[in-house]
Amino acid sequence: MIQFLLRIIFYVFLLFLLLRVIRSLFSRPSKPRPNPSGSSPDSSAVTGRMEKDPVCGMYVDVSTALREERSGKSFFFCSEECRRRFLKSSP
Ligand SMILES: [Zn+2]
């Protein structure tokens, strides 16, 4: 009888763990982690296309980067400063 009870407790515990794992898996995408620095290019976490910033050489996400059109070509920048420098340097 005691063995039977222990088994039930064990299974309830397992079920509880499973529920926690499932819940954490589902809550992850809706809970974006705050990234205070934002300077480290984590290519594995970014879903969009990556383009090189022609000014500083950093890779930036196309969906979030600053964009500038020049002679039919699109350029992407990590910051407003890089964009301004690019506009100054090119005719
Ligand atoms: Zn830059």
PDB file of the backbone (N, CA, C, O) and the ligand in Angstrom, with CONECT records:
HET     ZN  A 101       1
ATOM      1  N   MET A   1       0.835  -1.213   0.000  1.00  0.00           N
ATOM      2  CA  MET A   1       0.000   0.000   0.000  1.00  0.00           C
ATOM      3  C   MET A   1       0.867   1.260   0.000  1.00  0.00           C
ATOM      4  O   MET A   1       0.605   2.209  -0.738  1.00  0.00           O
ATOM      5  N   ILE A   2       1.885   1.249   0.827  1.00  0.00           N
ATOM      6  CA  ILE A   2       2.770   2.410   0.881  1.00  0.00           C
ATOM      7  C   ILE A   2       3.511   2.568  -0.436  1.00  0.00           C
ATOM      8  O   ILE A   2       3.697   3.682  -0.924  1.00  0.00           O
ATOM      9  N   GLN A   3       3.925   1.467  -0.996  1.00  0.00           N
ATOM     10  CA  GLN A   3       4.611   1.508  -2.295  1.00  0.00           C
ATOM     11  C   GLN A   3       3.712   2.112  -3.367  1.00  0.00           C
ATOM     12  O   GLN A   3       4.167   2.874  -4.220  1.00  0.00           O
ATOM     13  N   PHE A   4       2.443   1.764  -3.311  1.00  0.00           N
ATOM     14  CA  PHE A   4       1.464   2.271  -4.265  1.00  0.00           C
ATOM     15  C   PHE A   4       1.332   3.792  -4.136  1.00  0.00           C
ATOM     16  O   PHE A   4       1.295   4.510  -5.135  1.00  0.00           O
ATOM     17  N   LEU A   5       1.263   4.260  -2.912  1.00  0.00           N
ATOM     18  CA  LEU A   5       1.155   5.697  -2.659  1.00  0.00           C
ATOM     19  C   LEU A   5       2.404   6.439  -3.140  1.00  0.00           C
ATOM     20  O   LEU A   5       2.322   7.506  -3.749  1.00  0.00           O
ATOM     21  N   LEU A   6       3.555   5.845  -2.848  1.00  0.00           N
ATOM     22  CA  LEU A   6       4.814   6.461  -3.274  1.00  0.00           C
ATOM     23  C   LEU A   6       4.868   6.583  -4.796  1.00  0.00           C
ATOM     24  O   LEU A   6       5.346   7.576  -5.344  1.00  0.00           O
ATOM     25  N   ARG A   7       4.369   5.557  -5.450  1.00  0.00           N
ATOM     26  CA  ARG A   7       4.369   5.577  -6.914  1.00  0.00           C
ATOM     27  C   ARG A   7       3.483   6.697  -7.446  1.00  0.00           C
ATOM     28  O   ARG A   7       3.837   7.385  -8.403  1.00  0.00           O
ATOM     29  N   ILE A   8       2.326   6.871  -6.810  1.00  0.00           N
ATOM     30  CA  ILE A   8       1.414   7.944  -7.224  1.00  0.00           C
ATOM     31  C   ILE A   8       2.071   9.308  -7.021  1.00  0.00           C
ATOM     32  O   ILE A   8       2.003  10.183  -7.884  1.00  0.00           O
ATOM     33  N   ILE A   9       2.705   9.467  -5.869  1.00  0.00           N
ATOM     34  CA  ILE A   9       3.384  10.735  -5.577  1.00  0.00           C
ATOM     35  C   ILE A   9       4.478  10.987  -6.605  1.00  0.00           C
ATOM     36  O   ILE A   9       4.670  12.111  -7.070  1.00  0.00           O
ATOM     37  N   PHE A  10       5.186   9.925  -6.947  1.00  0.00           N
ATOM     38  CA  PHE A  10       6.259  10.040  -7.940  1.00  0.00           C
ATOM     39  C   PHE A  10       5.704  10.486  -9.293  1.00  0.00           C
ATOM     40  O   PHE A  10       6.276  11.349  -9.959  1.00  0.00           O
ATOM     41  N   TYR A  11       4.587   9.888  -9.685  1.00  0.00           N
ATOM     42  CA  TYR A  11       4.006  10.239 -10.985  1.00  0.00           C
ATOM     43  C   TYR A  11       3.442  11.664 -10.988  1.00  0.00           C
ATOM     44  O   TYR A  11       3.536  12.378 -11.986  1.00  0.00           O
ATOM     45  N   VAL A  12       2.865  12.058  -9.871  1.00  0.00           N
ATOM     46  CA  VAL A  12       2.345  13.430  -9.762  1.00  0.00           C
ATOM     47  C   VAL A  12       3.490  14.423  -9.870  1.00  0.00           C
ATOM     48  O   VAL A  12       3.368  15.469 -10.508  1.00  0.00           O
ATOM     49  N   PHE A  13       4.601  14.079  -9.237  1.00  0.00           N
ATOM     50  CA  PHE A  13       5.776  14.940  -9.287  1.00  0.00           C
ATOM     51  C   PHE A  13       6.307  15.050 -10.718  1.00  0.00           C
ATOM     52  O   PHE A  13       6.660  16.134 -11.183  1.00  0.00           O
ATOM     53  N   LEU A  14       6.354  13.917 -11.397  1.00  0.00           N
ATOM     54  CA  LEU A  14       6.801  13.905 -12.796  1.00  0.00           C
ATOM     55  C   LEU A  14       5.899  14.777 -13.670  1.00  0.00           C
ATOM     56  O   LEU A  14       6.370  15.547 -14.507  1.00  0.00           O
ATOM     57  N   LEU A  15       4.591  14.634 -13.452  1.00  0.00           N
ATOM     58  CA  LEU A  15       3.605  15.397 -14.215  1.00  0.00           C
ATOM     59  C   LEU A  15       3.794  16.898 -13.982  1.00  0.00           C
ATOM     60  O   LEU A  15       3.698  17.712 -14.900  1.00  0.00           O
ATOM     61  N   PHE A  16       4.065  17.228 -12.727  1.00  0.00           N
ATOM     62  CA  PHE A  16       4.285  18.622 -12.346  1.00  0.00           C
ATOM     63  C   PHE A  16       5.510  19.191 -13.075  1.00  0.00           C
ATOM     64  O   PHE A  16       5.482  20.302 -13.604  1.00  0.00           O
ATOM     65  N   LEU A  17       6.581  18.395 -13.085  1.00  0.00           N
ATOM     66  CA  LEU A  17       7.806  18.812 -13.788  1.00  0.00           C
ATOM     67  C   LEU A  17       7.539  19.010 -15.274  1.00  0.00           C
ATOM     68  O   LEU A  17       7.986  19.985 -15.879  1.00  0.00           O
ATOM     69  N   LEU A  18       6.798  18.059 -15.851  1.00  0.00           N
ATOM     70  CA  LEU A  18       6.480  18.112 -17.278  1.00  0.00           C
ATOM     71  C   LEU A  18       5.683  19.381 -17.602  1.00  0.00           C
ATOM     72  O   LEU A  18       5.947  20.059 -18.595  1.00  0.00           O
ATOM     73  N   LEU A  19       4.713  19.684 -16.752  1.00  0.00           N
ATOM     74  CA  LEU A  19       3.898  20.878 -16.950  1.00  0.00           C
ATOM     75  C   LEU A  19       4.757  22.135 -16.893  1.00  0.00           C
ATOM     76  O   LEU A  19       4.569  23.067 -17.676  1.00  0.00           O
ATOM     77  N   ARG A  20       5.693  22.147 -15.964  1.00  0.00           N
ATOM     78  CA  ARG A  20       6.571  23.313 -15.827  1.00  0.00           C
ATOM     79  C   ARG A  20       7.413  23.503 -17.086  1.00  0.00           C
ATOM     80  O   ARG A  20       7.584  24.619 -17.577  1.00  0.00           O
ATOM     81  N   VAL A  21       7.935  22.384 -17.599  1.00  0.00           N
ATOM     82  CA  VAL A  21       8.762  22.447 -18.815  1.00  0.00           C
ATOM     83  C   VAL A  21       7.937  22.959 -19.986  1.00  0.00           C
ATOM     84  O   VAL A  21       8.384  23.822 -20.742  1.00  0.00           O
ATOM     85  N   ILE A  22       6.726  22.419 -20.129  1.00  0.00           N
ATOM     86  CA  ILE A  22       5.843  22.829 -21.232  1.00  0.00           C
ATOM     87  C   ILE A  22       5.497  24.310 -21.110  1.00  0.00           C
ATOM     88  O   ILE A  22       5.504  25.049 -22.094  1.00  0.00           O
ATOM     89  N   ARG A  23       5.191  24.732 -19.868  1.00  0.00           N
ATOM     90  CA  ARG A  23       4.822  26.126 -19.665  1.00  0.00           C
ATOM     91  C   ARG A  23       5.984  27.066 -20.001  1.00  0.00           C
ATOM     92  O   ARG A  23       5.782  28.119 -20.606  1.00  0.00           O
ATOM     93  N   SER A  24       7.198  26.678 -19.605  1.00  0.00           N
ATOM     94  CA  SER A  24       8.366  27.520 -19.880  1.00  0.00           C
ATOM     95  C   SER A  24       8.654  27.578 -21.372  1.00  0.00           C
ATOM     96  O   SER A  24       9.125  28.596 -21.881  1.00  0.00           O
ATOM     97  N   LEU A  25       8.371  26.486 -22.071  1.00  0.00           N
ATOM     98  CA  LEU A  25       8.590  26.470 -23.522  1.00  0.00           C
ATOM     99  C   LEU A  25       7.622  27.406 -24.231  1.00  0.00           C
ATOM    100  O   LEU A  25       7.990  28.077 -25.196  1.00  0.00           O
ATOM    101  N   PHE A  26       6.385  27.446 -23.749  1.00  0.00           N
ATOM    102  CA  PHE A  26       5.376  28.269 -24.408  1.00  0.00           C
ATOM    103  C   PHE A  26       5.475  29.733 -24.032  1.00  0.00           C
ATOM    104  O   PHE A  26       5.094  30.603 -24.815  1.00  0.00           O
ATOM    105  N   SER A  27       5.983  30.016 -22.841  1.00  0.00           N
ATOM    106  CA  SER A  27       6.038  31.405 -22.396  1.00  0.00           C
ATOM    107  C   SER A  27       7.266  32.129 -22.919  1.00  0.00           C
ATOM    108  O   SER A  27       7.335  33.356 -22.848  1.00  0.00           O
ATOM    109  N   ARG A  28       8.245  31.383 -23.447  1.00  0.00           N
ATOM    110  CA  ARG A  28       9.502  31.999 -23.870  1.00  0.00           C
ATOM    111  C   ARG A  28       9.328  33.020 -24.987  1.00  0.00           C
ATOM    112  O   ARG A  28       9.845  34.131 -24.867  1.00  0.00           O
ATOM    113  N   PRO A  29       8.605  32.686 -26.098  1.00  0.00           N
ATOM    114  CA  PRO A  29       8.537  33.664 -27.194  1.00  0.00           C
ATOM    115  C   PRO A  29       7.748  34.924 -26.850  1.00  0.00           C
ATOM    116  O   PRO A  29       8.029  35.991 -27.396  1.00  0.00           O
ATOM    117  N   SER A  30       6.764  34.820 -25.953  1.00  0.00           N
ATOM    118  CA  SER A  30       5.954  35.981 -25.626  1.00  0.00           C
ATOM    119  C   SER A  30       6.613  36.870 -24.589  1.00  0.00           C
ATOM    120  O   SER A  30       6.128  37.965 -24.304  1.00  0.00           O
ATOM    121  N   LYS A  31       7.738  36.393 -24.013  1.00  0.00           N
ATOM    122  CA  LYS A  31       8.413  37.159 -22.972  1.00  0.00           C
ATOM    123  C   LYS A  31       9.801  37.548 -23.458  1.00  0.00           C
ATOM    124  O   LYS A  31      10.767  36.836 -23.184  1.00  0.00           O
ATOM    125  N   PRO A  32       9.921  38.663 -24.172  1.00  0.00           N
ATOM    126  CA  PRO A  32      11.239  39.046 -24.681  1.00  0.00           C
ATOM    127  C   PRO A  32      12.172  39.490 -23.561  1.00  0.00           C
ATOM    128  O   PRO A  32      11.804  40.294 -22.705  1.00  0.00           O
ATOM    129  N   ARG A  33      13.374  38.954 -23.587  1.00  0.00           N
ATOM    130  CA  ARG A  33      14.342  39.282 -22.551  1.00  0.00           C
ATOM    131  C   ARG A  33      14.896  40.687 -22.774  1.00  0.00           C
ATOM    132  O   ARG A  33      15.282  41.017 -23.896  1.00  0.00           O
ATOM    133  N   PRO A  34      14.945  41.513 -21.746  1.00  0.00           N
ATOM    134  CA  PRO A  34      15.488  42.864 -21.930  1.00  0.00           C
ATOM    135  C   PRO A  34      16.985  42.832 -22.195  1.00  0.00           C
ATOM    136  O   PRO A  34      17.749  42.192 -21.472  1.00  0.00           O
ATOM    137  N   ASN A  35      17.387  43.538 -23.249  1.00  0.00           N
ATOM    138  CA  ASN A  35      18.787  43.565 -23.643  1.00  0.00           C
ATOM    139  C   ASN A  35      19.295  45.001 -23.518  1.00  0.00           C
ATOM    140  O   ASN A  35      19.172  45.787 -24.457  1.00  0.00           O
ATOM    141  N   PRO A  36      19.865  45.345 -22.359  1.00  0.00           N
ATOM    142  CA  PRO A  36      20.271  46.738 -22.139  1.00  0.00           C
ATOM    143  C   PRO A  36      21.423  47.185 -23.027  1.00  0.00           C
ATOM    144  O   PRO A  36      21.451  48.339 -23.455  1.00  0.00           O
ATOM    145  N   SER A  37      22.369  46.305 -23.312  1.00  0.00           N
ATOM    146  CA  SER A  37      23.525  46.710 -24.107  1.00  0.00           C
ATOM    147  C   SER A  37      23.171  46.761 -25.593  1.00  0.00           C
ATOM    148  O   SER A  37      23.347  47.795 -26.235  1.00  0.00           O
ATOM    149  N   GLY A  38      22.675  45.658 -26.138  1.00  0.00           N
ATOM    150  CA  GLY A  38      22.275  45.602 -27.539  1.00  0.00           C
ATOM    151  C   GLY A  38      23.419  45.758 -28.510  1.00  0.00           C
ATOM    152  O   GLY A  38      23.190  45.881 -29.713  1.00  0.00           O
ATOM    153  N   SER A  39      24.658  45.758 -28.017  1.00  0.00           N
ATOM    154  CA  SER A  39      25.795  45.988 -28.893  1.00  0.00           C
ATOM    155  C   SER A  39      26.365  44.696 -29.447  1.00  0.00           C
ATOM    156  O   SER A  39      26.964  44.689 -30.523  1.00  0.00           O
ATOM    157  N   SER A  40      26.183  43.597 -28.715  1.00  0.00           N
ATOM    158  CA  SER A  40      26.755  42.337 -29.168  1.00  0.00           C
ATOM    159  C   SER A  40      25.872  41.717 -30.237  1.00  0.00           C
ATOM    160  O   SER A  40      24.705  41.422 -29.979  1.00  0.00           O
ATOM    161  N   PRO A  41      26.410  41.516 -31.431  1.00  0.00           N
ATOM    162  CA  PRO A  41      25.615  40.926 -32.501  1.00  0.00           C
ATOM    163  C   PRO A  41      25.442  39.411 -32.310  1.00  0.00           C
ATOM    164  O   PRO A  41      26.355  38.628 -32.573  1.00  0.00           O
ATOM    165  N   ASP A  42      24.276  39.031 -31.857  1.00  0.00           N
ATOM    166  CA  ASP A  42      23.998  37.615 -31.621  1.00  0.00           C
ATOM    167  C   ASP A  42      23.218  37.086 -32.829  1.00  0.00           C
ATOM    168  O   ASP A  42      21.990  37.158 -32.864  1.00  0.00           O
ATOM    169  N   SER A  43      23.932  36.564 -33.799  1.00  0.00           N
ATOM    170  CA  SER A  43      23.306  36.163 -35.056  1.00  0.00           C
ATOM    171  C   SER A  43      22.350  34.995 -34.881  1.00  0.00           C
ATOM    172  O   SER A  43      21.426  34.829 -35.677  1.00  0.00           O
ATOM    173  N   SER A  44      22.561  34.183 -33.848  1.00  0.00           N
ATOM    174  CA  SER A  44      21.707  33.013 -33.676  1.00  0.00           C
ATOM    175  C   SER A  44      20.326  33.401 -33.160  1.00  0.00           C
ATOM    176  O   SER A  44      19.347  32.693 -33.396  1.00  0.00           O
ATOM    177  N   ALA A  45      20.253  34.533 -32.452  1.00  0.00           N
ATOM    178  CA  ALA A  45      18.986  34.942 -31.866  1.00  0.00           C
ATOM    179  C   ALA A  45      18.170  35.800 -32.826  1.00  0.00           C
ATOM    180  O   ALA A  45      16.967  35.979 -32.634  1.00  0.00           O
ATOM    181  N   VAL A  46      18.812  36.321 -33.842  1.00  0.00           N
ATOM    182  CA  VAL A  46      18.134  37.221 -34.767  1.00  0.00           C
ATOM    183  C   VAL A  46      17.521  36.403 -35.900  1.00  0.00           C
ATOM    184  O   VAL A  46      18.176  35.549 -36.497  1.00  0.00           O
ATOM    185  N   THR A  47      16.266  36.680 -36.176  1.00  0.00           N
ATOM    186  CA  THR A  47      15.570  35.908 -37.191  1.00  0.00           C
ATOM    187  C   THR A  47      15.691  36.525 -38.578  1.00  0.00           C
ATOM    188  O   THR A  47      15.616  35.821 -39.585  1.00  0.00           O
ATOM    189  N   GLY A  48      15.879  37.850 -38.629  1.00  0.00           N
ATOM    190  CA  GLY A  48      15.918  38.537 -39.911  1.00  0.00           C
ATOM    191  C   GLY A  48      17.234  38.390 -40.642  1.00  0.00           C
ATOM    192  O   GLY A  48      18.156  37.720 -40.178  1.00  0.00           O
ATOM    193  N   ARG A  49      17.301  39.035 -41.803  1.00  0.00           N
ATOM    194  CA  ARG A  49      18.509  38.982 -42.612  1.00  0.00           C
ATOM    195  C   ARG A  49      19.554  39.939 -42.027  1.00  0.00           C
ATOM    196  O   ARG A  49      19.217  40.990 -41.483  1.00  0.00           O
ATOM    197  N   MET A  50      20.831  39.551 -42.152  1.00  0.00           N
ATOM    198  CA  MET A  50      21.897  40.388 -41.626  1.00  0.00           C
ATOM    199  C   MET A  50      22.632  41.075 -42.767  1.00  0.00           C
ATOM    200  O   MET A  50      22.955  40.454 -43.779  1.00  0.00           O
ATOM    201  N   GLU A  51      22.893  42.373 -42.589  1.00  0.00           N
ATOM    202  CA  GLU A  51      23.653  43.133 -43.583  1.00  0.00           C
ATOM    203  C   GLU A  51      24.795  43.854 -42.888  1.00  0.00           C
ATOM    204  O   GLU A  51      24.708  44.196 -41.709  1.00  0.00           O
ATOM    205  N   LYS A  52      25.861  44.077 -43.632  1.00  0.00           N
ATOM    206  CA  LYS A  52      27.031  44.722 -43.049  1.00  0.00           C
ATOM    207  C   LYS A  52      26.903  46.234 -43.106  1.00  0.00           C
ATOM    208  O   LYS A  52      26.551  46.819 -44.131  1.00  0.00           O
ATOM    209  N   ASP A  53      27.199  46.839 -41.974  1.00  0.00           N
ATOM    210  CA  ASP A  53      27.263  48.292 -41.891  1.00  0.00           C
ATOM    211  C   ASP A  53      28.545  48.729 -42.609  1.00  0.00           C
ATOM    212  O   ASP A  53      29.637  48.364 -42.171  1.00  0.00           O
ATOM    213  N   PRO A  54      28.441  49.519 -43.726  1.00  0.00           N
ATOM    214  CA  PRO A  54      29.640  49.882 -44.490  1.00  0.00           C
ATOM    215  C   PRO A  54      30.564  50.830 -43.738  1.00  0.00           C
ATOM    216  O   PRO A  54      31.725  50.981 -44.119  1.00  0.00           O
ATOM    217  N   VAL A  55      30.080  51.468 -42.687  1.00  0.00           N
ATOM    218  CA  VAL A  55      30.899  52.440 -41.958  1.00  0.00           C
ATOM    219  C   VAL A  55      31.747  51.762 -40.885  1.00  0.00           C
ATOM    220  O   VAL A  55      32.967  51.921 -40.873  1.00  0.00           O
ATOM    221  N   CYS A  56      31.127  51.021 -40.000  1.00  0.00           N
ATOM    222  CA  CYS A  56      31.877  50.418 -38.902  1.00  0.00           C
ATOM    223  C   CYS A  56      32.111  48.919 -39.096  1.00  0.00           C
ATOM    224  O   CYS A  56      32.865  48.310 -38.337  1.00  0.00           O
ATOM    225  N   GLY A  57      31.469  48.316 -40.110  1.00  0.00           N
ATOM    226  CA  GLY A  57      31.721  46.905 -40.396  1.00  0.00           C
ATOM    227  C   GLY A  57      30.927  45.940 -39.549  1.00  0.00           C
ATOM    228  O   GLY A  57      31.122  44.727 -39.635  1.00  0.00           O
ATOM    229  N   MET A  58      30.033  46.468 -38.730  1.00  0.00           N
ATOM    230  CA  MET A  58      29.216  45.618 -37.876  1.00  0.00           C
ATOM    231  C   MET A  58      28.046  45.032 -38.672  1.00  0.00           C
ATOM    232  O   MET A  58      27.524  45.662 -39.592  1.00  0.00           O
ATOM    233  N   TYR A  59      27.653  43.828 -38.303  1.00  0.00           N
ATOM    234  CA  TYR A  59      26.493  43.224 -38.961  1.00  0.00           C
ATOM    235  C   TYR A  59      25.219  43.632 -38.229  1.00  0.00           C
ATOM    236  O   TYR A  59      25.121  43.516 -37.008  1.00  0.00           O
ATOM    237  N   VAL A  60      24.246  44.111 -39.001  1.00  0.00           N
ATOM    238  CA  VAL A  60      23.011  44.604 -38.406  1.00  0.00           C
ATOM    239  C   VAL A  60      21.808  43.860 -38.984  1.00  0.00           C
ATOM    240  O   VAL A  60      21.829  43.397 -40.124  1.00  0.00           O
ATOM    241  N   ASP A  61      20.762  43.761 -38.165  1.00  0.00           N
ATOM    242  CA  ASP A  61      19.522  43.114 -38.593  1.00  0.00           C
ATOM    243  C   ASP A  61      18.761  44.076 -39.512  1.00  0.00           C
ATOM    244  O   ASP A  61      18.503  45.223 -39.146  1.00  0.00           O
ATOM    245  N   VAL A  62      18.410  43.602 -40.693  1.00  0.00           N
ATOM    246  CA  VAL A  62      17.761  44.445 -41.694  1.00  0.00           C
ATOM    247  C   VAL A  62      16.444  45.019 -41.174  1.00  0.00           C
ATOM    248  O   VAL A  62      16.091  46.157 -41.486  1.00  0.00           O
ATOM    249  N   SER A  63      15.718  44.227 -40.378  1.00  0.00           N
ATOM    250  CA  SER A  63      14.405  44.668 -39.894  1.00  0.00           C
ATOM    251  C   SER A  63      14.503  45.795 -38.877  1.00  0.00           C
ATOM    252  O   SER A  63      13.548  46.555 -38.709  1.00  0.00           O
ATOM    253  N   THR A  64      15.645  45.920 -38.190  1.00  0.00           N
ATOM    254  CA  THR A  64      15.764  46.940 -37.148  1.00  0.00           C
ATOM    255  C   THR A  64      16.761  48.031 -37.511  1.00  0.00           C
ATOM    256  O   THR A  64      16.781  49.086 -36.876  1.00  0.00           O
ATOM    257  N   ALA A  65      17.597  47.789 -38.534  1.00  0.00           N
ATOM    258  CA  ALA A  65      18.677  48.737 -38.842  1.00  0.00           C
ATOM    259  C   ALA A  65      18.149  49.964 -39.568  1.00  0.00           C
ATOM    260  O   ALA A  65      17.058  49.954 -40.137  1.00  0.00           O
ATOM    261  N   LEU A  66      18.956  51.027 -39.534  1.00  0.00           N
ATOM    262  CA  LEU A  66      18.653  52.233 -40.300  1.00  0.00           C
ATOM    263  C   LEU A  66      19.001  51.960 -41.751  1.00  0.00           C
ATOM    264  O   LEU A  66      20.002  51.307 -42.045  1.00  0.00           O
ATOM    265  N   ARG A  67      18.167  52.463 -42.664  1.00  0.00           N
ATOM    266  CA  ARG A  67      18.329  52.141 -44.074  1.00  0.00           C
ATOM    267  C   ARG A  67      18.548  53.409 -44.890  1.00  0.00           C
ATOM    268  O   ARG A  67      17.953  54.451 -44.618  1.00  0.00           O
ATOM    269  N   GLU A  68      19.404  53.301 -45.883  1.00  0.00           N
ATOM    270  CA  GLU A  68      19.671  54.428 -46.769  1.00  0.00           C
ATOM    271  C   GLU A  68      19.812  53.916 -48.198  1.00  0.00           C
ATOM    272  O   GLU A  68      20.529  52.949 -48.452  1.00  0.00           O
ATOM    273  N   GLU A  69      19.117  54.578 -49.133  1.00  0.00           N
ATOM    274  CA  GLU A  69      19.170  54.163 -50.526  1.00  0.00           C
ATOM    275  C   GLU A  69      20.176  55.031 -51.268  1.00  0.00           C
ATOM    276  O   GLU A  69      20.134  56.258 -51.190  1.00  0.00           O
ATOM    277  N   ARG A  70      21.086  54.372 -51.992  1.00  0.00           N
ATOM    278  CA  ARG A  70      22.082  55.086 -52.784  1.00  0.00           C
ATOM    279  C   ARG A  70      22.233  54.409 -54.129  1.00  0.00           C
ATOM    280  O   ARG A  70      22.624  53.244 -54.198  1.00  0.00           O
ATOM    281  N   SER A  71      21.926  55.131 -55.207  1.00  0.00           N
ATOM    282  CA  SER A  71      22.023  54.636 -56.588  1.00  0.00           C
ATOM    283  C   SER A  71      21.467  53.227 -56.728  1.00  0.00           C
ATOM    284  O   SER A  71      22.126  52.319 -57.233  1.00  0.00           O
ATOM    285  N   GLY A  72      20.241  53.077 -56.266  1.00  0.00           N
ATOM    286  CA  GLY A  72      19.546  51.801 -56.408  1.00  0.00           C
ATOM    287  C   GLY A  72      19.962  50.728 -55.432  1.00  0.00           C
ATOM    288  O   GLY A  72      19.421  49.622 -55.454  1.00  0.00           O
ATOM    289  N   LYS A  73      20.918  51.040 -54.574  1.00  0.00           N
ATOM    290  CA  LYS A  73      21.368  50.047 -53.590  1.00  0.00           C
ATOM    291  C   LYS A  73      20.958  50.454 -52.190  1.00  0.00           C
ATOM    292  O   LYS A  73      20.907  51.636 -51.853  1.00  0.00           O
ATOM    293  N   SER A  74      20.666  49.442 -51.382  1.00  0.00           N
ATOM    294  CA  SER A  74      20.283  49.720 -50.005  1.00  0.00           C
ATOM    295  C   SER A  74      21.465  49.473 -49.075  1.00  0.00           C
ATOM    296  O   SER A  74      22.163  48.464 -49.181  1.00  0.00           O
ATOM    297  N   PHE A  75      21.668  50.413 -48.169  1.00  0.00           N
ATOM    298  CA  PHE A  75      22.712  50.266 -47.167  1.00  0.00           C
ATOM    299  C   PHE A  75      22.067  50.289 -45.785  1.00  0.00           C
ATOM    300  O   PHE A  75      21.074  50.978 -45.549  1.00  0.00           O
ATOM    301  N   PHE A  76      22.657  49.523 -44.890  1.00  0.00           N
ATOM    302  CA  PHE A  76      22.085  49.422 -43.548  1.00  0.00           C
ATOM    303  C   PHE A  76      23.109  49.840 -42.508  1.00  0.00           C
ATOM    304  O   PHE A  76      24.299  49.547 -42.624  1.00  0.00           O
ATOM    305  N   PHE A  77      22.615  50.537 -41.481  1.00  0.00           N
ATOM    306  CA  PHE A  77      23.512  51.098 -40.474  1.00  0.00           C
ATOM    307  C   PHE A  77      23.050  50.751 -39.060  1.00  0.00           C
ATOM    308  O   PHE A  77      21.862  50.596 -38.778  1.00  0.00           O
ATOM    309  N   CYS A  78      24.055  50.636 -38.184  1.00  0.00           N
ATOM    310  CA  CYS A  78      23.756  50.263 -36.803  1.00  0.00           C
ATOM    311  C   CYS A  78      23.220  51.447 -36.029  1.00  0.00           C
ATOM    312  O   CYS A  78      22.457  51.279 -35.078  1.00  0.00           O
ATOM    313  N   SER A  79      23.618  52.651 -36.434  1.00  0.00           N
ATOM    314  CA  SER A  79      23.193  53.830 -35.681  1.00  0.00           C
ATOM    315  C   SER A  79      23.079  55.035 -36.603  1.00  0.00           C
ATOM    316  O   SER A  79      23.521  55.015 -37.752  1.00  0.00           O
ATOM    317  N   GLU A  80      22.469  56.087 -36.059  1.00  0.00           N
ATOM    318  CA  GLU A  80      22.294  57.327 -36.813  1.00  0.00           C
ATOM    319  C   GLU A  80      23.648  57.947 -37.154  1.00  0.00           C
ATOM    320  O   GLU A  80      23.805  58.565 -38.207  1.00  0.00           O
ATOM    321  N   GLU A  81      24.622  57.778 -36.261  1.00  0.00           N
ATOM    322  CA  GLU A  81      25.952  58.343 -36.492  1.00  0.00           C
ATOM    323  C   GLU A  81      26.609  57.706 -37.710  1.00  0.00           C
ATOM    324  O   GLU A  81      27.197  58.404 -38.537  1.00  0.00           O
ATOM    325  N   CYS A  82      26.511  56.384 -37.824  1.00  0.00           N
ATOM    326  CA  CYS A  82      27.096  55.693 -38.971  1.00  0.00           C
ATOM    327  C   CYS A  82      26.419  56.140 -40.264  1.00  0.00           C
ATOM    328  O   CYS A  82      27.078  56.309 -41.290  1.00  0.00           O
ATOM    329  N   ARG A  83      25.114  56.329 -40.212  1.00  0.00           N
ATOM    330  CA  ARG A  83      24.371  56.740 -41.393  1.00  0.00           C
ATOM    331  C   ARG A  83      24.829  58.137 -41.831  1.00  0.00           C
ATOM    332  O   ARG A  83      25.021  58.397 -43.018  1.00  0.00           O
ATOM    333  N   ARG A  84      25.001  59.029 -40.845  1.00  0.00           N
ATOM    334  CA  ARG A  84      25.432  60.388 -41.148  1.00  0.00           C
ATOM    335  C   ARG A  84      26.839  60.398 -41.747  1.00  0.00           C
ATOM    336  O   ARG A  84      27.135  61.137 -42.686  1.00  0.00           O
ATOM    337  N   ARG A  85      27.696  59.551 -41.169  1.00  0.00           N
ATOM    338  CA  ARG A  85      29.082  59.475 -41.682  1.00  0.00           C
ATOM    339  C   ARG A  85      29.073  58.977 -43.117  1.00  0.00           C
ATOM    340  O   ARG A  85      29.842  59.451 -43.954  1.00  0.00           O
ATOM    341  N   PHE A  86      28.202  58.024 -43.394  1.00  0.00           N
ATOM    342  CA  PHE A  86      28.112  57.465 -44.754  1.00  0.00           C
ATOM    343  C   PHE A  86      27.643  58.532 -45.729  1.00  0.00           C
ATOM    344  O   PHE A  86      28.177  58.643 -46.833  1.00  0.00           O
ATOM    345  N   LEU A  87      26.651  59.314 -45.332  1.00  0.00           N
ATOM    346  CA  LEU A  87      26.125  60.369 -46.196  1.00  0.00           C
ATOM    347  C   LEU A  87      27.172  61.443 -46.446  1.00  0.00           C
ATOM    348  O   LEU A  87      27.219  62.019 -47.532  1.00  0.00           O
ATOM    349  N   LYS A  88      28.011  61.718 -45.454  1.00  0.00           N
ATOM    350  CA  LYS A  88      29.079  62.721 -45.598  1.00  0.00           C
ATOM    351  C   LYS A  88      30.150  62.242 -46.569  1.00  0.00           C
ATOM    352  O   LYS A  88      30.632  63.003 -47.408  1.00  0.00           O
ATOM    353  N   SER A  89      30.517  60.959 -46.441  1.00  0.00           N
ATOM    354  CA  SER A  89      31.644  60.431 -47.215  1.00  0.00           C
ATOM    355  C   SER A  89      31.295  60.192 -48.683  1.00  0.00           C
ATOM    356  O   SER A  89      32.159  60.279 -49.555  1.00  0.00           O
ATOM    357  N   SER A  90      30.012  59.888 -48.951  1.00  0.00           N
ATOM    358  CA  SER A  90      29.648  59.609 -50.334  1.00  0.00           C
ATOM    359  C   SER A  90      29.050  60.835 -51.004  1.00  0.00           C
ATOM    360  O   SER A  90      28.351  61.598 -50.336  1.00  0.00           O
ATOM    361  N   PRO A  91      29.286  61.062 -52.281  1.00  0.00           N
ATOM    362  CA  PRO A  91      28.774  62.233 -52.994  1.00  0.00           C
ATOM    363  C   PRO A  91      27.257  62.201 -53.192  1.00  0.00           C
ATOM    364  O   PRO A  91      26.691  63.125 -53.777  1.00  0.00           O
TER     365      PRO A  91
HETATM  366 ZN    ZN A 101      27.841  51.271 -37.525  1.00  0.00          ZN2+
END
